[in-house]
Amino acid sequence: MRYHPAVLRTAAGLIAITALAPACRHGATSAVVARDSVTTIDHNVDFHGWKALVLRDRVEAVVVPAIGRVVALRIPGAGAAADPFWRHPALATTQPPDDNGWINFGGDKAWPAPQSEWERMAGRGWPPPATFDARPYTATVVGDSVRMESEVDASYGIRVRRDVRVSGDEMTIDTTYQKVSGPPVRVAVWTITQLTSPERIFLLLPERSTFPGGRRNVSAAPPADVAVDGRLLSLAHDHQHKTMIASDAEALLWVGKDRVLLVHKLGPPPSPRAEWPGGAHAQIYTSPDSDQPYVELELLGPLAELSPGAQLSLRVGYRLMPRTEADPLVEARQVMARHAGGVD
């Protein structure tokens, strides 16, 4: 059993999609001028039996509110090979849960951190609290974005809102936890992005990491082929063992054969007085081939005490780009220097 092994069954098809823009009708396509580009949103698209919305610019994102996830991020017209997002090979509305009662759909989602509080808050340490992971969300088109909203979780008294937009080659997701009811709760936003097996994963460390060597091993098995080059910590996908590390990195890079995906926090830097779940700003999980061959790039926000009426948010960017360098380290240095504030 891994640190957070895998998902509860969802009531498939329970989805309410409301279009606020006059041109946004089910089965229609709307076009919105967003910054220096034009974003189109296709409505009521079929995705493995669910209703999906597709936001499209130079990249396209597929949102499936019935399972509360972004399930694809790809180059339009380039085919499945251009999509780094991992999805379960048996993905369907009838996909059964595993022995723990979890359905591992794949894609990008949000859970409450720290996980160590789940048993106290929700009565079990696994699977994740159902509202965050296993209940349908509503979806609303708001300008150039798709807004997904959950029901209020009975254990945390929190509603999850995720605003998804694309512009150029980047998808941005603002994940907000709104405290609606119940006693105050100390919580952080935690995003989990499941990706196909890469050639290498990179983390951009702060100038002075609080972790020796830039990481803390969370799993019993250490990460595979770890290397540190300046502020760049990298590792490989271990195909034999489950591995997981925690770090105080704020930007993560998946390097595939032809594409790279930068997953990084956007917005102002956190307060130096902020407290983090287990000290972790980011986590990397790799799943063995005997289970399902994928990796997870995870980002965490700082902890906050939420009382009814309060909320906290985390903005994450997902920039999908062609790979230009044969050496993954050279590629990582160029991407981080250009889009994540540098590597020196």
Number of C-alpha atoms within 10 A of each C-alpha: 8 13 15 12 14 19 22 23 21 23 14 19 15 15 20 15 21 16 18 12 14 7 12 20 17 15 11 12 16 19 16 15 12 17 10 8 13 16 24 20 26 19 21 18 18 12 17 13 13 20 21 25 27 23 27 25 21 18 22 27 26 22 28 29 30 24 26 29 23 23 24 22 30 23 22 15 9 9 9 13 12 20 22 23 24 23 19 16 10 12 16 14 18 13 16 16 16 13 7 13 14 21 21 21 24 25 25 24 20 23 21 22 21 18 20 13 15 19 14 11 15 17 11 13 16 21 20 22 25 20 23 23 24 22 23 26 27 20 26 21 22 16 19 23 21 25 24 25 21 22 16 17 19 15 17 24 20 27 20 25 23 27 20 23 26 30 22 18 18 22 23 22 25 16 24 21 25 20 24 18 17 13 11 15 18 14 23 25 24 24 24 21 22 24 23 20 27 19 14 20 26 27 30 27 24 17 11 10 14 15 14 9 13 21 21 18 15 17 16 11 14 16 22 16 11 14 13 14 11 12 20 22 21 22 17 18 26 22 18 15 19 24 24 23 19 22 27 24 26 23 26 29 24 25 24 19 15 13 19 26 25 25 25 25 23 16 9 7 8 10 8 6 7 11 16 19 19 12 17 24 21 26 25 25 24 27 22 17 15 10 11 17 19 23 28 24 24 25 29 28 25 22 19 18 13 22 18 15 9 14 17 18 18 21 20 23 20 20 22 25 20 15 18 14 12 10 9 21 18 11 17 27 20 16 22 22 13 11 12 19 11 13 19 11
